[in-house]
């Protein structure tokens, strides 16, 4: 995928996944699903699996940040992460930096909100 289509794709995903939209993550994924499937169908035969993997990782990272923003406070983050099966230490580390959504949505949160969680939401995999 060339640079300009990738930039267009990311800009549209940013519009669809604004963190201040007042929608649940399931609703965000439902609105995002047709767009992702269209891009996957159009560029599906491209010989760039590394690009698709990177876009897929970026997308899940962004959706994890949206989920953290929805939980707002550290106490809510801690409670929800524990309910999802996170260890006490992981939930505490994420909740301690509750206003750093992008930073927190990386490796630590990936262990809790992984591929299976996104599959249950109905998010299609691009890679």
C-alpha positions in Angstrom: 0.0 0.0 0.0 1.4 3.4 -1.0 1.9 6.3 1.4 -1.0 8.4 0.3 -3.7 5.6 0.6 -2.3 4.6 4.0 -2.5 8.2 5.2 -6.1 8.5 3.9 -7.0 5.2 5.6 -5.5 6.3 8.9 -7.2 9.7 8.8 -10.6 8.1 8.2 -10.1 5.7 11.0 -9.2 8.6 13.3 -12.5 10.2 12.3 -14.4 7.1 13.0 -12.7 6.4 16.4 -12.7 9.8 18.0 -12.3 9.3 21.7 -15.0 11.9 22.5 -17.8 10.5 20.4 -20.0 9.3 23.2 -20.4 5.8 21.8 -19.5 2.4 23.2 -16.6 0.5 21.8 -18.9 -2.0 20.3 -20.7 0.8 18.4 -17.4 2.2 17.2 -16.4 -1.2 15.9 -19.7 -1.6 14.1 -19.2 1.7 12.3 -15.6 0.9 11.6 -16.2 -2.7 10.3 -17.6 -1.9 6.8 -14.8 0.6 6.2 -12.1 -2.0 7.2 -13.6 -4.8 5.2 -13.8 -2.5 2.1 -10.1 -1.6 2.4 -9.2 -5.2 3.0 -11.1 -6.3 -0.1 -9.6 -3.6 -2.3 -6.0 -4.0 -1.2 -6.3 -7.7 -0.2 -4.1 -9.0 -3.0 -1.3 -6.6 -2.3 2.1 -8.1 -1.6 2.7 -6.1 1.6 1.9 -8.3 4.7 4.2 -6.2 6.9 2.2 -3.0 6.2 -1.1 -4.7 6.9 0.3 -6.1 10.2 1.5 -2.6 11.2 -1.9 -1.1 10.3 -3.7 -3.8 12.3 -1.5 -3.3 15.3 -2.0 0.5 15.1 -5.8 0.1 14.8 -6.0 -2.1 17.9 -3.7 0.2 19.8 -6.1 3.1 18.9 -9.2 1.1 20.0 -7.5 0.2 23.3 -6.9 3.9 23.9 -10.5 4.7 23.2 -11.6 2.1 25.7 -9.3 3.6 28.4 -10.8 7.0 27.7 -14.2 5.6 28.2 -13.3 4.3 31.6 -12.1 7.8 32.5 -10.9 7.4 36.1 -8.1 5.2 37.5 -10.5 3.4 39.9 -12.8 2.5 37.0 -9.8 1.3 34.9 -8.6 -0.8 37.8 -12.0 -2.4 38.4 -12.7 -3.1 34.7 -9.2 -4.5 34.1 -9.5 -6.8 37.1 -12.9 -8.0 35.8 -11.4 -8.8 32.4 -8.7 -10.9 34.1 -5.7 -8.6 34.5 -3.3 -9.2 37.3 -3.3 -6.8 40.2 0.0 -5.3 39.2 -0.9 -4.7 35.5 -4.2 -3.2 36.5 -2.5 -1.0 39.1 0.2 0.2 36.6 -2.4 1.2 34.0 -4.7 2.8 36.5 -1.9 4.8 38.0 -1.4 6.7 34.7 -5.1 7.0 34.0 -4.8 10.1 31.7 -2.2 8.7 29.4 -4.4 6.7 27.1 -2.1 6.2 24.2 0.9 5.3 26.3 -1.2 2.9 28.5 -2.8 1.2 25.5 0.5 -0.4 24.5 2.1 -3.7 25.6 0.6 -3.9 29.1 -3.0 -3.5 28.0 -2.4 -5.8 25.1 -2.0 -8.7 27.5 -5.6 -8.0 28.7 -7.4 -6.6 25.6 -5.8 -8.9 23.1 -6.8 -10.4 19.8 -9.5 -12.6 21.3 -11.2 -9.6 22.9 -11.3 -7.7 19.6 -12.6 -10.9 17.9 -15.5 -11.0 20.3 -16.3 -7.3 19.5 -16.4 -8.3 15.8 -13.3 -6.3 14.6 -12.0 -7.8 11.4 -8.3 -8.7 11.2 -6.5 -7.0 8.4 -3.3 -9.1 8.5 
